[in-house]
Amino acid sequence: MAKTQAASSAIQADLSALMQCLLVMAGADKVLTLSEIEVVSEHYASESGREIDHNLVGEVFAALKSCDAGAALDALRKSAPGLDDETKEHIVKCSYRVMVADRKIDRREAERLSEIAAALGIAEARLPALMRSARI
């Protein structure tokens, strides 16, 4: 029972870190497109096994717009030691997919992707390989 509960907590932490990054990434250019909402929703469903309402993604994004992305990155830095390397790389790949979802890469989005990777402890030199492997 304790192992199951611990595993469930770890999964929730991974999912929380992923969603936080996806929404921070989507908000880097201050515009949330339908394609970005769809990518965030797909990744949430894939990770959690539950569908997420597109309106909810929009509402969460709207709430995050008024928040400082730095706070989300600080929270990510704090949770990073509890995440394994595979999860960290998965978060960066998913964030990259959000960045390219609207087929426009804004400078702020590229900077945000680097900030997410750094917060997770992933070296800047590793980013190009992760982005190549994340291409859809």
C-alpha positions in Angstrom: 0.0 0.0 0.0 2.8 2.5 0.9 4.6 1.7 -2.3 1.5 2.3 -4.4 0.9 5.6 -2.6 4.5 6.6 -3.1 4.3 5.7 -6.8 1.1 7.7 -7.1 2.7 10.7 -5.5 5.7 10.5 -7.8 3.4 10.3 -10.8 1.4 13.3 -9.6 4.7 15.3 -9.1 5.8 14.3 -12.6 2.5 15.3 -14.1 2.4 18.6 -12.2 5.9 19.5 -13.4 5.0 18.6 -17.0 1.8 20.7 -16.9 3.5 23.6 -15.3 6.2 23.6 -18.0 3.7 23.2 -20.9 1.7 26.1 -19.7 4.7 28.3 -19.0 6.0 27.4 -22.4 2.7 28.2 -24.1 2.6 31.6 -22.3 6.1 32.6 -23.3 4.9 34.8 -26.1 1.7 35.8 -24.2 -0.5 34.2 -26.8 -2.3 30.9 -26.4 -3.2 29.3 -29.7 -5.6 26.5 -30.3 -2.7 24.3 -31.5 -0.9 24.9 -28.2 -4.0 24.1 -26.2 -4.3 20.9 -28.2 -0.7 19.9 -27.6 -1.0 20.6 -23.8 -4.3 18.7 -23.7 -2.9 15.7 -25.6 0.2 15.5 -23.3 -2.0 15.7 -20.2 -4.3 13.0 -21.5 -1.3 10.8 -22.4 0.4 11.2 -19.0 -2.7 11.1 -16.8 -5.0 8.8 -18.7 -7.7 11.5 -18.4 -9.0 14.0 -20.9 -8.7 17.7 -20.1 -11.2 20.2 -21.2 -9.7 22.8 -23.6 -11.6 25.5 -21.8 -9.9 24.5 -18.6 -6.5 24.8 -20.3 -7.5 28.3 -21.4 -8.6 29.3 -17.9 -5.4 28.0 -16.3 -3.4 29.8 -18.9 -5.3 33.1 -18.3 -4.6 32.7 -14.6 -0.9 32.0 -15.3 -0.6 35.1 -17.5 -0.9 37.3 -14.4 1.7 35.2 -12.6 5.5 35.4 -12.8 7.0 32.6 -14.9 10.0 32.9 -12.6 8.0 31.5 -9.8 7.0 28.5 -11.9 10.6 28.0 -12.9 11.7 28.2 -9.2 9.1 25.5 -8.3 10.5 23.4 -11.2 14.0 23.8 -9.9 12.9 22.6 -6.4 11.1 19.6 -7.8 13.9 18.7 -10.3 15.9 16.6 -7.8 12.9 14.3 -7.4 12.5 13.7 -11.1 14.5 11.1 -13.0 16.5 12.0 -16.2 13.9 10.4 -18.5 11.1 12.5 -17.0 13.2 15.7 -17.2 13.9 15.0 -20.9 10.3 14.2 -21.5 9.3 17.5 -20.0 11.7 19.4 -22.3 10.5 17.4 -25.4 6.9 18.2 -24.6 7.7 21.9 -24.0 9.4 21.9 -27.4 6.3 20.5 -29.0 4.2 23.3 -27.5 6.8 25.8 -28.7 6.5 24.6 -32.3 2.7 23.9 -32.2 1.7 27.2 -33.8 4.5 26.8 -36.4 6.0 30.1 -35.2 8.9 30.2 -32.8 9.1 33.4 -30.9 12.5 34.4 -29.4 10.8 34.4 -25.9 9.7 30.8 -26.5 13.2 29.7 -27.3 14.5 31.5 -24.2 11.8 29.9 -22.1 12.7 26.4 -23.4 16.3 27.0 -22.3 15.1 28.2 -18.9 13.0 25.1 -18.5 15.9 22.9 -19.4 18.2 24.8 -17.0 15.7 24.5 -14.2 15.7 20.8 -14.7 19.5 20.6 -14.7 19.7 19.7 -18.4 22.8 21.2 -20.1 22.2 23.7 -22.9 24.4 21.5 -25.2 21.8 18.6 -24.8 18.9 20.7 -26.1 19.4 20.3 -29.8 19.4 16.5 -29.6 16.3 16.6 -27.4 14.5 18.9 -29.9 15.5 16.7 -32.8 14.1 13.6 -31.0 10.9 15.5 -30.1 10.0 16.4 -33.7 6.6 15.3 -34.7 
